[in-house]
Amino acid sequence: MLSCSRACLLCILWMHGLATITAFASRQAAVPRITLDEFLAAPIRDKPIIIRDIVSPEVIESLADDLLSTLGEEQIQMQHKFMDDDGKAITEIYDVSLFESVEYMMDSEHGDSFFAFVEGLLPSSATATLHKTLTDIREAPYPHQEDWFDYFPENIRPSDALILAGEGSTSTLHRDPFEWTGTSLCLEGVKIWRFIPTPETADGGVAKVDTELQSYRLDSIAWEQEENQQSEPLVLSAGWQSDMTLYETIDEDFPTAIEWATMEQENNDLFRNEIIAQGSDSSRLQPISEASDALKNIDETTPFVTATQFAGDLLLIPAHCWHQTYAPVPSIAVASQRCGISDGAKVVQHVIDLTKLNDRTQVPDILQKTEYTEEGIGKQVVSELLSFAIDRNTA
């Protein structure tokens, strides 16, 4: 059994990450990088965490090669974001092969960038072995624990996403649907993440963040039930998104992807230290002014927390955690999600909230729990949840 001091070690480490760089006004707090053994000894479920080097560099390189060789000819949609002659931001969508998208990513730069968020390729019959390997890596922090999404019908089960990002590209600023635990496995390159901590206050918690960021909802999974053609599609999840960005401008001295690559070849330790330092510096990668104002209103002391993810790192993202990524160099990653006893109650309440039920006494007792502690209960909970949601949808 862990001693109290040992069990609290990683919590202290996480808080240390928040405090180590407060001496620099523009340098923001860092998400800790720990080993898998350290995580298993004292899991942290409510804050983002990087499990570094979860597999060897040789395995990661092999996975990236297998993915591209197996799926390279698949057609995907790729975003191109750039400024027109009048300084207006333009986004265009191209249909290209996965191989072609990689070539575009190599020509990307800040202000003229390429990005692809691809769902539906994993899993497939062609990628069964590859997908199992990726799943085993993702599930390593959760030994002998259920993933409740395994009990969802296949046509509404959240799927893995392949994310390709060229230099200068960003994701949207968002928090995830279902309020699940998100995961990201970086296969190639480097990704900079900025997380907005949920204030531990009585004045709204994550709802305060939602309001300050002027967020709106986006349905993510709608279930069209074949046995009831007359009913409306059943909306099971909806994410939150903001049109603000945490990466509006880039300092003119911020290294290009080519300069980062040269630094990595010449001195890998220097490269890692520099990209971590510059990625967490809000004077180097500056939020849009509206976002800066919102962050100050949310938490003036810790506007955001930064994670720098290298190839071989597994990032765990808890529910309620607003985030946005930036690509200092081209990268390839696989995003996924899971749900178990640690976050099952949040996922259940997310679905129930979308039924817009006012009288919670109608909700079965098993779905009203604020937490689940018993492994093996997932199948029953999911069955009751989907039955309840269907009944509400057809009432």
Beta strands, then each sheet from edge to edge (+ up, - down):
strand 1: 29-30
strand 2: 33-34
strand 3: 49-51
strand 4: 75-83
strand 5: 89-97
strand 6: 112-119
strand 7: 161-165
strand 8: 173-175
strand 9: 181-188
strand 10: 190-196
strand 11: 216-223
strand 12: 234-242
strand 13: 249-250
strand 14: 285-286
strand 15: 305-310
strand 16: 314-317
strand 17: 322-326
strand 18: 331-338
sheet 1: 1+ 15+ 10- 17+
sheet 2: 2+ 3+ 16- 9+ 18- 7+ 6- 4+ 5-
sheet 3: 8+ 12- 11+
sheet 4: 13+ 14-
end
